[in-house]
Amino acid sequence: EKFLALLDDNNDKAQFWEVLRAYVNAAHNNAIHKITTDYPCLTESDIHFICMLMCNFSNALISVYMGYKNPHYVYNKKKMIAEKMGINDNIDIFINRICSK
């Protein structure tokens, strides 16, 4: 919740993503660093999305903070990222595997 307050001010958005990324890397054995290295095709927006998934943010919350007009877009975004990464599993399975290591 403290992280989310940072998103209310545009000046703090960069700090929010930096802190969230650092948290995910610390909590999950440098996972975001590994993902960005293994999948250079991912955009910063994709990485932000993955960070939120790894922190178990709800689809509704992801939708709000990523600026999606429709919460169902989160499902489409998950499919697009999985396709970009060339993984056969859906992104949730991929994330669960990373988080369980």
N, C-alpha and C positions, 0 to 999 in steps of 0.2 A: 504494500500500500504506500509506503514512503516513496518507492520508486515512481509510482503512478502520479504522485503530486508533481513531480518534475515535468511531466508532459503537459501540464496546464499552461506553462509559459514557453513560448517558442524558443526563447533564449536558453532554456534549460534542456531542450530535447536532445541535443548532442551529448550533454552530460548524462542524461538518463540512459541513452544507448551505451555509452562508455562504461557506466557503472554496471548495467545489466550484463553486458558482455564479459566484464571482469568477473562478476559474480558467477556466471555460468561456467567460465573457464576454471575458476577456483573450485566450484562445487562438482564439476564433472571432468576432472583430469585433463584440462586444457582442450576440451572438446571443440569449442568454436575455432580455436587456432587450427586444429587438425582438419575440421570441415573446410575452412577457407583455403587451406593448403591442398587438400585432396580434391576440392571442387571449385577451382578458380572461376568457373562460369557463374557462380552465384553473385548476385548483386548485394549491396549493403542492405537493401530492403529485405531481401531473402534471408540474410543473416539475422536481421532484427526479428523477423518472423520466427525463425528457428529458435532464437533465444527465448522468445515468449513461450513457444511450445515447450521448451526444456524446463521452463519455470512453472509449467502447468497452468498458464493463463487460460481462461475460458475462451471459447470461440467468440462469444459476444464481446469480451474485453479486448481481444486481439483486433476484432473488427473496428471497435471504437478508436483504439489508439493507433492503428495502422491507417485510419481514415477511410475505411471501406464503407460504402453507402449501404451495402447489404451484408448482413452477417453470413449469408450462405456463400459469399465470395471466399470465405476462409477455406471451405472445402475445396473450391477450385484452385486456390493458391497452394494448398497442400499437394494437389495432383501435379500442378505445374512445376513445383520445386522438385518433386520426386522424379518427374520426367527429365528435368534439366540435369539432375544428378545421375540419371541413368540407373536408378534403383527400381527393382521390380516390386518391392514391398511398398505399402503406403508409408508416408512420412512419419506417421505416428509409431509404427513398428520400428522404423529406423531410429527414431528418437528414444523410444523405450529401451532399445538395445544399448545405445550410447549411455543412457542414464543409469542403466543397471550394472555397468562396468565398474 
